[in-house]
Amino acid sequence: SDTMVAPVTVMITGAAGQIGYALAPQVCRGAMLGPDTPIILHLLDIAPAETALKGVAMELVDAAYPLVKKIVATVDLEEACKGVDVAVMVGGFPRGPGMERKDVMAKNVAIYKGQASALQEHASPDVKVVVVANPANTNALILSNYAPNIPKENVTCLTRLDHNRALGQVSQRTGVPVSDVKNCIIWGNHSSTQYPDVNHATAGDKPVRELVNDDAYLNGEFVTTVQQRGAAIIAARKFSSALSAASSVCDHVRDWVHGTPDGTWTSMGVISPGIYGIEAGLMYSFPVTCAGGKWSIVPDLAIDDRSRTLMDATAAELKEEKTMAEELIAAM
């Protein structure tokens, strides 16, 4: 059916990669922006991946998605950023065997600094950005710093995958369908220092702590399972988690644009305003609700001593990453 909804331009970077291949069809099906929103899809990758990128575009044409009005597949950053409303930054330099974190960060700092300028110059002025490529929080922070005209609150990073992993583990443990599990929280960095918090979560309207009735599990194995789930999937499949990452990107953007359901919050990596004792200016995952295209951090949650320690530990890692990134930029 023809609708009067204006098309939304969505850019996926690293679009010839695994996550891009899983994400593009979900976007084209309406999983990100809803079943009535037409899509103009911009796919970007680096020159060595150009042929593969064209292959992905061919398949998307072949799928004949009714919502898709246009597909642009390009290795030109400026062309890719033109008029973009939602930018999903999947492209980055992956950490290979034997690579130091600092080496990976140096490569990504350079990439995100360049992409920031192109987005600021060519994207829609109120573009919504979600950074997926690791180190996601710090890449997002760099992008935000180098695109000062993009509102600070419009640059986010993906921790919805971790959030959804936490919901899934609670569901598996309790037998409550995942649709009835809510208000887990991912605090901090999208890394193994993240703190998956169930202190405020419910499953079938009962507090998770009460229902599970096993604090040793919830404070131990549950936390490490969520923190290390990415590695477990690589071990099992020999590939990193692409399907679940793509699904979580759609959830992140859909909730941000269309709002979170009443009484439910989600987790997003956002710029800290200095709340919950987390230093202002860090890109940190908080519990958020969304309405009218804007996120707000859930206020006034009780934080126990154990949570405080874990929240501070992941903040310390983010501060260290931020310092490292700043030193690398200064040396450029």
N, C-alpha and C positions, 0 to 999 in steps of 0.2 A: 504494500500500500504506500502511496506517496504521502510523505509527511512534510510539514512546514518547518521542521527542525533544521537549523543551519548545520552544515557539516563541520566537524571538528577535525583539525589537523593533528595527527599523532605521529611523532618521530620516534623510531627505535634505532639506537646506535648499536654497533656490533651485530647488525641484523642478519649477517650470514652465519652467525654462530648458533650453538645449541639452544640457548635461551631465546634468541630471536626467532628461531624456527618454531619453537613451541608457543611463543607469545603472539606473533603476527596473526595466526588463525583465530586465536581467542579474541583479539581486538576486532578483527573483521567480522566475527560472529556476534559482537555486541556485548561480550562479557565485561569489557572495561567501562563503556559509557552508556550501556543500555540498548535495548532492542529497537529503539526508534531514532537513534542518533547516527546519521550518516558519517562516514569516515573518509578522510583523505589521508592516505598512509605514506609517510616518508621513511624510507629505509636507507640507512647509512652504514657503510663499512669502509675499511681501509683498502687501498689499491690492490694489494696482493689477493684480497678476497672478492674482487670485483666480479669475476666470472661466477663464483658460487652465489653471490648476491643476486645476480641476474637470474640465476636458476630458481632462487626462492621467489623472486617477483613473478617468474613464469608460472610457478605453481599457484601463487595467489590469484593470478589472472584465471588460471584453469579452474579454480574453485568457484568462480562466478558468484562471489558474495553480493547479495542484494544491497547491503549497507555501504559497500565500497564505491566511492565516486571517482577515485583516482589513486594510482600508485606511482610514486616516484622512487626509483632505486638508484642511488648515486654514491660516488666516492668523494663528492665535492661537499665540504662541510657547510659552506654558505648556502648552497642550493637546498641542502637537507634541512637547514634551520628556518628557511623562509616561511613566515606566517604560522609557525608551530604553536599550538595551544597546549599540548601535553608532550613533554620530552622525557622519554624513558632511556636513561643512559646506562646501557648494558655493556658498551664497548670499553675496554680497559686493557691494561697489560697484565696478563695472568702471572701468578707466582709459579715458577718452574722449580724442579728439583734442585736443591743446593743454592737457591737464590736467597739472599738476605732480604729481610723486610724493607730495609732502606733502599735497596736497588729497585725493588718493585715500586716503592713509593716515588722514587725519583722519576721513573717513567710515567707514572700516573699523574703526578703533579704537572708535568709538561702537557700531557693530554688534556687534563681538565681545565688548565689555564687557557688553552687555545679554544676549547669548546665553549667556555664561559663567554669569551669575547664574541664568538659567532652567534650565540644565543641572544646575547644582549642586543646585538646589532640587527639581527634578522628575524627573531621570533616575535610572536605576539607580545605586547608589553606586559600582559598579565599571564604569561606562560607558567604552567605548573610543571615543575621538574622533579623527577624521582630518580635518584642515583642507585644503581644496582651493583655496578662493578666495584670490586674490593680494592683498597679499603674504603667501603662505601661511605661511612660517616665523614672521613677526612676528604675524600674526593668531593663530596657534596659541599663541605666547608670551603674548599679551594674554589670550586665553581661559584659559590655564593660571593666570596670575597672579590673575585675577578669579574663579576657581573653586578656592580653596585646598583645599576638601575632596575634590576629584577628585585622585586620586594623580597626581603630576607625570609619571610614566611612561605614564599613560593618555592623554595628550594628544600627538598626533603631527601631522606635516604630510606631504603627499604629495610624495615625490620618486621614487616608483616609476615614474611616467610617464617621467621622465628616464632612469632605470635601464633601463627596457624599450626606450627609444629607443637607448640605447648598445648593448644586446644586439642589437637589430635591425640597427644599422649594422655591427657586427662580423660578423654573419651574412651581410649583403649583400656585404661586402668579401671574405670568406673562402669563401663558398659552403657553410659549415657550417650545418645547420639550427639555428634559434634555440633549439630545445630542448636542443641540445648546447653552447650558449654559456653560460658562467656566471662569476659572481664579478667582474663589472664593479663599479665603485663610483661613486656620485655623492656627492661631498663638498660640504657647505655649503648655500648658499641655492638655493631654487627660482627662480633668476633667471639672467640671462646670465653671472653670475660663477661659477656652479656649476663644479666641476671633475670632469668625467667621466674616471675613472682606469681604465686597462686593465692596469696593471703586475702585477696579481695574477690577471687573468682568463685563462680557458682556453676554447678552442674545439675540440671533439672531443678533449678531454684534452691538447691541446698548448697551451703558453703563447701567448697572442694575439700578443705582440710577436715571437715566433719565427715564427709561422705567417704573419703579415702581412708581416713583414720589411721594414717601411717606416716608420721612426720619424718621418720628416718628415710623413707622412700622419697617424700616430697622435697626434703632438704638435700638429698643425695642423688640417687640414681635419676630421678626426674630431671633435675637441673643439668646433670652431665649429659643425659640423653638429648635434651634440646640443644645444649651448647655444641655438641659434637655430631649432630645429625647429618650435617653436610658431609663429613668425613665418612660416616657409616654408609651413606648412599654411594659415594665414590668407591668404597671397598666392595659394595654389593654389585654395582652396575658397571664399574670401570669408567663411568662418566659422572660429571657433577649433576646436581639436581636441577634440571631444566624445566620439567613439566610443573613441578610445585613452585618453582621461582616465578614462572610465567603466570601461573594462576594467582599467586600472591600479589604480583604487580597489578593485575586487574582489580583485585580486591582493594588494594591501597588507593588506586586512583578513583575507583567507583565510589568508595566511601567518602573520599575527599570532595569529590564533585557533587555527589547526590546525598551525602549525609549518612551518619551512623544511625542505626535504629535506636529508638528511645530506650534509655536505661542500659545501653551497651556502649562500651568504648573499645578502641583498638589500639595498636601500638604503631607509632611512626617515629622515624628519626627526624627531629626538627631542631631548630636553633634554640638553645636554652635561653629563656629570659631571666634565669637566676632563681628558678623555683626549685623546691625540694632539695635545697643545699647544693645544687649543681651549678658550677660556675657559668655565668652568662657568656654566651658566644661559643660554647661547645656545641657540636652537632650530636645530639644525644637522643636516644629513644625514650619516649614518655608514653603514658596512657593518654590518649586524646579522644575527644568527640569531634565530629565534623557537622557543620550546618552552613548552608549558603555558600559553599565552596571554600570555607575557611576551617582550619583546625583550632581547637582550644585544648590546652592541657587540663586534665581532670584535677581539680584542686582538692586540698584538704584530706588526702588519704593518710591514714595512720601508717607510720613507718616504724617498724620495730628495729631493735639493735642489729639483729642479723642482716636485715635488709639494708640498713644504713651502711654497714661495712661493705656489702657486695655492690651497692650503688656507687660508693666512693671508689672502690677498686676499679670498676670499669671506667669511671670518670678519669681516674689517674692515667689509665692507658690512653684514653682519648686525648688528654692533655699532652702526653708524651708524643703521640702521633702528630698533633697540631704543631708542637715545637719543631719536630723533625721536618715537617712539610715547610714551615716558615724558613728554616735554615737552608733547605734545598732551593727554595725560591730565591732567597737572598744570594745564593751562590750561582744562580743562572746567568 
